[in-house]
C-alpha cells in the first residue's frame, strides 16, 4: 500500500532482505524482477484522479489549475482520497485479503502510505500486526498530531504555503487559517467519510474496529520523505523517521545521445523538467516561446523533458525527450542549473548532486520546497504566470555566473549527505 516512485525501493529493499512482500498497487513492479518472495495485487483499472482534478478545477491542464487556493486544494485532495480508497477497497483481490479466513501469522507488518487512504489501517486490526506508515511528502502538521505533537503555527508553516519558519504577522495569520481549516475539515468532514468506508468494507467482520482517528494514532513508525536541511525547525519524536533521498541510487550510464550531448557542453548544460504531472507539452504557446527565445541566446546546452519530441523551431543547443533519467543527468559534472517545478523528489536530487535550481512552483508542497531553497541561497524562484524573457534570462544568468549559489548548494549537499546511515538503510532498519 505504498506510492510508486520513491517507495518502490522500499519493496525492493524488503525483498532483498528475504522478507515475503505482498504489495497492493495500481502500478506493476514486475519489470523490477523482484523474485519469488514478491506478490503483487494490481488495482485495475487505474483510477484517473487527474481527470477528476481537472474537471473539479475547470482546467484543461495543470498550467490552468494552479490558481486554486490552499483550502480548495485540501478539500479536493480529501474528496479524491475517499474516491481512490474506495476504488481500491472494492477490488476483488483486495476483498479476498479483507475476508480471508486465515489471519493469524500471515503477515508481520502493514506498510501503508500516509496520503489520504486511512481506511486501509483496518487491515492491521484484521491481521493483528503493527503499522509502519510512509509519507510521500515531508513533515505535515497533521502527521505530527498523530504522534501527539503540537506544531506551533507561529513558526511551523503549512506544507502547501510558500512560508518559512520566520513568518510575518500576516503570513502567520494565513498559516493559522489554513492549518486550522485543514484540522477542522479532516475532523468533521474527511474522517467521517473514511469511517464510512471502514464500516462499508470491514464492518461485517467479527472484530471491533475503532475510528480512523484512533487507528492512525497507533502507527508505530512514520517514514518521512525529508531530511535536514530541507525542512525547517519543528517539534518531532523518534517515531517520525526522516528518510528523504532514499529514491536516489548511484548514477548509471546515460543513453549515448544524452551522454555525448552533455560531454560536449563546453559552456555547461541546463536540465529542464517540470515533473511527471506538469507536462511541458501543455505549456501555453506564449510561454513556450519565452523559453525557446531565451535558450536560443545562450551558450549552454539544454536538456528538456518535453513530451512532444516533434516541437518546431527548436534551437540547435536544445535536446528534447519524452522521458529523461533525471537523477543520472543531474549527476553529470557539466550540468550547471536545474530548472524545476520544485517537486520534493527532484529538489532532493538537485541537492544531492549540488546543482543550483531555477524554480517555478505550481501547487502543493512545491511552493514550500522552493521557498526553503531560495532562503538557503541555492535557488532562484520565478512565478510562471508572470514570466518574461528578462526575468528568465536574469534568473539563469544569476545561477550560472554567481558562484554564491554553487557554494551554498555544495554546503547544503554536504549536510544532506551527512547521516549515520543511508536513507534506504535507515528505512529498512525501522521496518525490520
URKANOR-V560506 format. One record per residue. N is the residue number from 1. PHI is phi in radians with two decimals (999 if undefined). PSI is psi as a letter, one per 40 degrees, with the letter a starting at -180 (* if undefined). Layout:
N/PHI/PSI, N/PHI/PSI
//
This chain:
1/999/f, 2/-2.18/i, 3/-1.27/i, 4/-1.30/c, 5/-0.94/c, 6/-1.44/e, 7/-1.94/e, 8/-1.05/d, 9/-1.17/d, 10/-1.11/d, 11/-1.15/d, 12/-1.07/d, 13/-1.06/d, 14/-1.15/d, 15/-1.22/d, 16/-1.12/d, 17/-1.62/f, 18/1.24/e, 19/-1.25/i, 20/-1.55/h, 21/-2.09/h, 22/-1.97/h, 23/-2.02/h, 24/-1.64/h, 25/-2.62/i, 26/-1.59/e, 27/-2.24/h, 28/-1.18/h, 29/-1.79/e, 30/-0.96/d, 31/-1.06/e, 32/-1.41/e, 33/0.87/g, 34/-1.42/e, 35/1.72/a, 36/-1.29/e, 37/-1.58/e, 38/-2.03/h, 39/-2.11/h, 40/-2.06/h, 41/-1.94/h, 42/-1.60/h, 43/-1.47/h, 44/-2.35/h, 45/-1.33/i, 46/-1.16/h, 47/-1.27/h, 48/-1.48/g, 49/-1.26/d, 50/-1.16/d, 51/-1.09/d, 52/-1.13/d, 53/-1.08/d, 54/-1.11/d, 55/-1.16/d, 56/-1.14/d, 57/-1.55/e, 58/1.14/f, 59/-2.10/i, 60/-1.46/d, 61/-2.68/i, 62/-1.17/d, 63/-1.10/d, 64/-1.65/e, 65/-1.76/e, 66/-1.50/e, 67/-1.58/e, 68/-1.17/h, 69/-1.32/i, 70/-1.09/d, 71/-1.06/d, 72/-1.13/d, 73/-1.15/d, 74/-1.08/d, 75/-1.08/d, 76/-1.11/d, 77/-1.05/d, 78/-1.21/d, 79/-1.10/d, 80/-1.16/d, 81/-1.04/d, 82/-1.13/d, 83/-1.15/d, 84/-1.23/d, 85/-1.12/d, 86/-1.15/d, 87/-1.00/d, 88/-1.33/d, 89/-1.10/d, 90/-1.49/e, 91/-1.13/h, 92/-0.95/d, 93/-1.23/d, 94/-1.26/d, 95/-1.05/d, 96/-1.12/d, 97/-1.23/d, 98/-1.12/d, 99/-1.77/e, 100/-1.06/h, 101/-1.32/d, 102/-1.68/h, 103/-2.17/e, 104/-1.54/h, 105/1.00/f, 106/-1.67/d, 107/-2.15/i, 108/-1.87/e, 109/-2.73/i, 110/-1.88/h, 111/-1.83/h, 112/-2.30/i, 113/-1.20/h, 114/-1.69/g, 115/-2.65/g, 116/1.03/f, 117/-2.68/f, 118/-1.11/d, 119/-1.05/d, 120/-1.18/e, 121/-1.07/d, 122/-1.08/d, 123/-1.06/d, 124/-1.17/d, 125/-1.41/d, 126/-1.11/d, 127/-1.73/e, 128/0.94/f, 129/-2.28/i, 130/-1.28/i, 131/-2.15/h, 132/-1.96/h, 133/-1.78/i, 134/-2.09/h, 135/-1.93/h, 136/-1.10/d, 137/-1.53/i, 138/-1.47/a, 139/-1.16/h, 140/-2.29/i, 141/-1.01/d, 142/-1.19/d, 143/-1.22/d, 144/-1.05/d, 145/-1.10/d, 146/-1.10/d, 147/-1.79/e, 148/1.37/e, 149/-1.74/h, 150/-1.69/h, 151/-1.66/h, 152/-1.10/h, 153/-1.22/e, 154/-1.21/d, 155/-2.46/e, 156/-1.81/h, 157/-1.27/i, 158/-1.10/i, 159/-1.11/e, 160/-1.86/e, 161/-1.91/i, 162/-1.46/f, 163/-2.02/i, 164/-2.03/a, 165/-1.42/e, 166/-2.10/g, 167/-1.70/i, 168/-1.28/i, 169/-1.03/d, 170/-1.23/d, 171/-1.18/d, 172/-1.16/d, 173/-1.09/d, 174/-1.09/d, 175/-1.10/d, 176/-1.12/d, 177/-1.05/d, 178/-1.22/d, 179/-1.18/d, 180/-1.16/d, 181/-1.02/d, 182/-1.09/d, 183/-1.05/d, 184/-1.19/d, 185/-1.17/d, 186/-1.11/d, 187/-1.21/d, 188/-1.87/e, 189/-2.13/d, 190/-1.24/d, 191/-1.08/d, 192/-1.02/d, 193/-1.20/d, 194/-1.16/d, 195/-1.07/d, 196/-1.10/d, 197/-1.15/d, 198/-1.06/d, 199/-1.12/d, 200/-1.22/d, 201/-1.82/e, 202/-2.16/e, 203/-1.14/d, 204/-1.40/e, 205/-1.37/i, 206/-1.44/f, 207/-2.36/i, 208/-1.60/h, 209/-1.71/h, 210/-1.30/i, 211/-1.12/i, 212/-1.01/d, 213/-1.08/d, 214/-1.38/d, 215/-1.07/d, 216/-1.26/e, 217/-1.40/e, 218/-1.74/e, 219/-1.15/h, 220/-1.35/d, 221/-2.52/i, 222/-2.08/h, 223/-1.57/h, 224/-1.75/h, 225/-1.41/g, 226/-2.73/i, 227/-2.93/i, 228/-1.02/i, 229/-1.81/f, 230/-1.60/e, 231/-2.38/i, 232/-1.65/i, 233/-1.12/h, 234/-2.88/i, 235/-1.17/i, 236/-2.72/i, 237/-2.41/i, 238/-1.12/d, 239/-1.26/e, 240/-1.76/h, 241/-1.83/h, 242/-1.36/h, 243/-2.28/f, 244/-1.00/h, 245/1.66/e, 246/-1.25/e, 247/-1.45/e, 248/-1.59/h, 249/-1.85/i, 250/-0.94/i, 251/-1.13/i, 252/-2.03/i, 253/-1.08/h, 254/-1.37/i, 255/-0.93/i, 256/-0.95/d, 257/-1.17/d, 258/-1.20/d, 259/-1.05/d, 260/-1.13/d, 261/-1.05/d, 262/-1.38/d, 263/-1.02/d, 264/-1.63/e, 265/-1.37/g, 266/-1.04/d, 267/-1.80/e, 268/1.62/i, 269/-2.42/i, 270/-2.07/h, 271/-1.85/h, 272/-2.22/h, 273/-2.60/h, 274/-1.82/e, 275/1.52/a, 276/-1.61/e, 277/-1.70/d, 278/-1.59/h, 279/-1.66/h, 280/-1.05/d, 281/-1.13/d, 282/-1.58/e, 283/-1.09/h, 284/-0.96/i, 285/-0.93/d, 286/-1.09/d, 287/-1.31/d, 288/-1.03/d, 289/-1.11/d, 290/-1.04/d, 291/-1.11/d, 292/-1.11/d, 293/-1.11/d, 294/-1.22/d, 295/-1.06/d, 296/-1.11/d, 297/-1.56/e, 298/-1.73/i, 299/-1.40/d, 300/-1.27/i, 301/-1.50/i, 302/-2.24/h, 303/-1.73/h, 304/-2.20/h, 305/-1.26/h, 306/-2.32/h, 307/-1.33/e, 308/-2.13/g, 309/-1.30/e, 310/-1.63/e, 311/-0.93/h, 312/-1.60/i, 313/1.03/f, 314/-1.42/h, 315/-1.08/i, 316/-1.16/e, 317/-1.62/e, 318/-2.08/h, 319/-2.00/h, 320/-2.01/i, 321/-2.51/i, 322/-1.12/d, 323/-2.44/i, 324/-2.44/i, 325/-1.32/g, 326/-0.96/d, 327/-1.06/d, 328/-1.20/d, 329/-1.17/d, 330/-1.11/d, 331/-1.33/e, 332/-1.23/h, 333/-1.13/e, 334/-1.51/e, 335/-1.35/h, 336/-1.80/d, 337/-2.49/i, 338/-2.03/h, 339/-1.53/h, 340/-2.46/i, 341/-1.49/e, 342/1.58/e, 343/-1.06/i, 344/-1.13/d, 345/-1.16/d, 346/-1.13/d, 347/-1.06/d, 348/-1.11/d, 349/-1.15/d, 350/-1.07/d, 351/-1.20/d, 352/-0.96/d, 353/-1.73/e, 354/0.99/f, 355/-1.95/h, 356/-1.01/i, 357/-2.14/i, 358/-1.91/h, 359/-1.89/i, 360/-2.33/g, 361/-1.28/i, 362/-2.05/d, 363/-2.84/i, 364/1.01/b, 365/-1.42/e, 366/-1.08/d, 367/-1.11/d, 368/-1.15/d, 369/-1.05/d, 370/-1.34/d, 371/-1.09/d, 372/-1.10/d, 373/-1.16/d, 374/-1.14/d, 375/-1.15/d, 376/-1.34/e, 377/1.36/f, 378/-2.16/e, 379/-2.62/i, 380/-2.03/h, 381/-1.88/h, 382/-2.14/i, 383/-1.55/h, 384/-0.99/d, 385/-1.28/e, 386/-2.01/e, 387/-1.14/h, 388/-2.27/i, 389/-1.00/d, 390/-1.14/d, 391/-1.17/d, 392/-1.16/d, 393/-1.14/d, 394/-1.12/d, 395/-1.07/d, 396/-1.15/d, 397/-1.09/d, 398/-1.03/d, 399/-1.20/d, 400/-1.39/d, 401/-2.05/e, 402/-1.71/h, 403/-1.15/e, 404/-1.04/d, 405/-1.11/d, 406/-1.15/d, 407/-1.10/d, 408/-1.12/d, 409/-1.28/d, 410/-1.16/d, 411/-1.15/d, 412/-1.11/d, 413/-1.10/d, 414/-1.05/d, 415/-1.16/d, 416/-1.07/d, 417/-1.42/e, 418/-1.47/g, 419/-2.56/i, 420/-1.13/d, 421/-2.36/i, 422/-1.09/i, 423/-1.05/d, 424/-1.18/d, 425/-1.13/d, 426/-1.12/d, 427/-1.06/d, 428/-1.15/d, 429/-1.01/d, 430/-1.28/d, 431/-1.13/d, 432/-1.08/*
//
